[in-house]
Amino acid sequence: MPTTDQPPLTAFALNCSLRGSGSDEKSSTDRMILDLLEAMRPHGITGEVERVADHDVKPGVLSDMGPGDAWPALRSRIIAADIFILGTPIWLGHPSSIAQRVLERLDAFLSEVDDRNRMPAVGKVALVAVVGNEDGAHATHAACFQALNDVGFTIPPNSGVYWVGEAMQGKNYVDLDKTPDAVASSLQTAASNTAHLARLLKRNEFPGTD
């Protein structure tokens, strides 16, 4: 059952929509992330969201690609949070190009280990939220979770949340009058499992290797 008599946790989400926040079009990815954060709130988790398209994130596989690169500031917020949420739409059956860029930038964690060979993401929990009007949610989860696990994040059970509309139709998640029961249930399960795992990891760090 949700409870707040536990130490608080923080979440940081990146919305990998292809559109910036100045667009007139509403973002289904934003709505999915906000619904997930709302499901986390009874578990003592507070969170913030940034839309990557609003920032000049340079291509590359380093944590800092030089002057003008906006990634270092976003990276610091990922590391400061207990939970990282990657939110992406599906395009042509795959994560958005911006989600792929985020994963490429996180690749730098592979070489940024501490004196016990622990990457910056070790001990942090990651979730992936996916929306689209086409098939590909499970493939998108598979691609993103594999990359996030590779760079050190821990993946809770049932933490891939998604909604996909009828193929070749124009209905978007953000336009639904009500969150479907199956989606609401999966959000609640993901929130509960994430809170439980994040607290376990916060109390018991991975030992690393000497």
C-alpha positions as CSV (number, residue, x, y, z in Angstrom):
1,M,0.0,0.0,0.0
2,P,1.2,3.6,-0.7
3,T,2.8,5.1,2.4
4,T,4.6,8.4,3.1
5,D,6.2,7.4,6.5
6,Q,9.4,6.5,4.6
7,P,12.3,8.7,3.7
8,P,11.4,10.9,0.7
9,L,12.8,10.0,-2.8
10,T,13.3,12.2,-5.8
11,A,12.7,11.5,-9.5
12,F,14.0,13.3,-12.6
13,A,12.4,12.8,-16.0
14,L,13.5,13.6,-19.5
15,N,10.8,14.0,-22.1
16,C,12.3,13.0,-25.4
17,S,9.5,14.4,-27.6
18,L,10.7,15.8,-30.9
19,R,9.0,19.1,-30.1
20,G,10.1,21.8,-27.7
21,S,7.8,23.1,-25.0
22,G,7.0,26.2,-27.1
23,S,5.0,24.0,-29.5
24,D,1.2,24.6,-29.8
25,E,0.7,20.8,-29.7
26,K,0.3,19.1,-26.4
27,S,2.7,16.3,-25.6
28,S,1.4,12.8,-24.9
29,T,4.9,12.0,-23.5
30,D,4.5,14.8,-21.0
31,R,1.1,13.5,-19.9
32,M,2.4,9.9,-19.5
33,I,5.4,11.2,-17.4
34,L,3.1,13.4,-15.2
35,D,0.7,10.5,-14.7
36,L,3.6,8.3,-13.6
37,L,4.8,11.0,-11.2
38,E,1.3,11.3,-9.8
39,A,1.2,7.6,-9.2
40,M,4.6,7.9,-7.4
41,R,3.5,10.8,-5.1
42,P,1.7,8.6,-2.5
43,H,5.0,6.7,-2.1
44,G,6.8,9.8,-1.0
45,I,8.4,10.5,-4.4
46,T,8.6,14.0,-5.9
47,G,9.8,14.7,-9.4
48,E,10.7,17.2,-12.1
49,V,10.5,17.0,-15.9
50,E,12.6,18.6,-18.6
51,R,12.0,18.5,-22.3
52,V,15.2,17.7,-24.0
53,A,14.3,19.5,-27.2
54,D,14.4,22.8,-25.1
55,H,18.1,22.3,-24.6
56,D,21.1,22.3,-26.9
57,V,22.3,18.7,-26.2
58,K,25.2,18.1,-28.5
59,P,25.7,14.8,-30.2
60,G,28.5,12.6,-28.8
61,V,29.4,10.0,-26.2
62,L,31.1,12.2,-23.6
63,S,29.5,13.9,-20.5
64,D,30.7,17.3,-21.8
65,M,31.0,18.0,-25.5
66,G,32.4,21.5,-25.0
67,P,31.1,25.1,-25.2
68,G,27.3,25.4,-25.6
69,D,26.6,21.8,-24.6
70,A,23.5,21.7,-22.4
71,W,23.9,18.1,-21.4
72,P,26.2,18.6,-18.3
73,A,23.4,20.4,-16.5
74,L,20.9,17.7,-17.3
75,R,23.4,15.0,-16.4
76,S,23.9,16.5,-13.0
77,R,20.1,16.4,-12.3
78,I,20.0,12.7,-13.3
79,I,22.8,11.9,-10.9
80,A,21.2,13.9,-8.1
81,A,17.9,12.0,-8.3
82,D,17.1,8.6,-6.9
83,I,15.0,7.7,-9.9
84,F,15.5,8.5,-13.6
85,I,12.5,8.4,-16.0
86,L,13.1,8.3,-19.7
87,G,10.0,9.3,-21.6
88,T,9.8,8.8,-25.4
89,P,7.3,8.7,-28.2
90,I,7.5,5.9,-30.8
91,W,8.6,6.9,-34.3
92,L,8.8,4.3,-37.0
93,G,8.7,1.6,-34.4
94,H,11.7,3.0,-32.4
95,P,12.5,5.4,-29.6
96,S,12.7,9.0,-30.8
97,S,16.0,10.3,-32.1
98,I,16.3,12.5,-29.0
99,A,15.9,9.5,-26.7
100,Q,18.7,7.8,-28.7
101,R,20.9,10.9,-28.2
102,V,20.2,10.8,-24.4
103,L,21.3,7.2,-24.3
104,E,24.4,8.0,-26.3
105,R,25.3,10.7,-23.9
106,L,24.8,8.3,-21.0
107,D,27.3,6.0,-22.6
108,A,30.0,8.1,-21.0
109,F,29.1,6.5,-17.6
110,L,30.9,3.4,-18.8
111,S,34.2,5.0,-18.2
112,E,33.3,7.3,-15.3
113,V,33.7,4.8,-12.5
114,D,34.8,5.4,-9.0
115,D,37.6,3.7,-7.1
116,R,35.3,0.6,-6.7
117,N,34.4,0.5,-10.4
118,R,30.9,1.8,-9.9
119,M,29.4,4.0,-12.6
120,P,27.5,7.2,-11.7
121,A,24.1,5.5,-12.2
122,V,24.8,2.5,-9.9
123,G,22.3,2.5,-7.1
124,K,19.8,4.5,-9.1
125,V,16.5,3.2,-10.5
126,A,15.4,3.8,-14.1
127,L,11.9,3.6,-15.7
128,V,10.9,4.1,-19.4
129,A,7.5,5.6,-20.4
130,V,6.4,5.2,-24.0
131,V,3.6,6.6,-26.0
132,G,2.6,6.2,-29.7
133,N,0.1,5.6,-32.4
134,E,1.8,2.5,-33.7
135,D,3.3,-0.8,-32.6
136,G,6.7,-0.8,-31.0
137,A,6.3,-0.2,-27.3
138,H,7.9,-3.4,-26.2
139,A,10.8,-3.0,-28.7
140,T,11.3,0.6,-27.5
141,H,11.4,-0.6,-23.9
142,A,13.9,-3.4,-24.8
143,A,16.2,-0.9,-26.5
144,C,16.1,1.7,-23.7
145,F,16.2,-0.7,-20.8
146,Q,19.2,-2.5,-22.2
147,A,21.1,0.7,-22.6
148,L,20.1,2.0,-19.2
149,N,21.2,-1.2,-17.5
150,D,24.5,-1.2,-19.4
151,V,25.4,2.2,-17.9
152,G,24.5,1.2,-14.3
153,F,20.9,1.8,-13.6
154,T,18.8,-0.8,-11.8
155,I,15.5,-1.7,-13.5
156,P,12.5,-2.5,-11.2
157,P,10.0,-5.2,-12.2
158,N,7.1,-4.1,-14.4
159,S,8.6,-0.6,-14.9
160,G,8.0,-0.3,-18.6
161,V,4.8,1.8,-18.8
162,Y,3.2,2.6,-22.2
163,W,0.1,3.4,-24.2
164,V,-0.3,2.8,-27.9
165,G,-3.3,3.8,-29.8
166,E,-5.0,2.0,-32.7
167,A,-2.6,1.6,-35.6
168,M,-2.8,4.3,-38.4
169,Q,-5.3,6.4,-36.4
170,G,-4.9,9.9,-34.9
171,K,-5.9,9.4,-31.3
172,N,-3.1,10.5,-28.9
173,Y,-2.7,9.6,-25.2
174,V,-2.9,13.3,-24.3
175,D,-6.3,13.5,-25.9
176,L,-7.9,10.7,-23.9
177,D,-10.7,11.8,-21.6
178,K,-9.6,9.2,-19.0
179,T,-6.6,7.2,-18.4
180,P,-7.4,3.6,-19.4
181,D,-7.7,1.2,-16.4
182,A,-4.9,-1.0,-17.7
183,V,-2.6,1.9,-18.0
184,A,-3.5,3.3,-14.6
185,S,-2.9,-0.1,-13.0
186,S,0.5,-0.4,-14.7
187,L,1.5,3.1,-13.5
188,Q,0.6,2.2,-9.9
189,T,2.5,-1.1,-10.1
190,A,5.6,0.7,-11.6
191,A,5.4,3.4,-8.9
192,S,5.2,0.9,-6.0
193,N,8.0,-1.3,-7.3
194,T,10.2,1.7,-8.1
195,A,9.7,3.2,-4.6
196,H,10.5,-0.1,-2.9
197,L,13.6,-0.8,-5.0
198,A,14.9,2.8,-4.7
199,R,14.7,2.8,-0.9
200,L,16.4,-0.6,-0.7
201,L,19.3,0.7,-2.9
202,K,19.5,3.9,-0.9
203,R,20.0,2.0,2.3
204,N,22.2,-0.7,0.9
205,E,24.7,0.5,-1.7
206,F,26.1,-1.9,-4.3
207,P,29.6,-2.8,-3.0
208,G,31.5,-2.5,-6.3
209,T,34.8,-4.3,-6.8
210,D,38.2,-3.5,-5.4
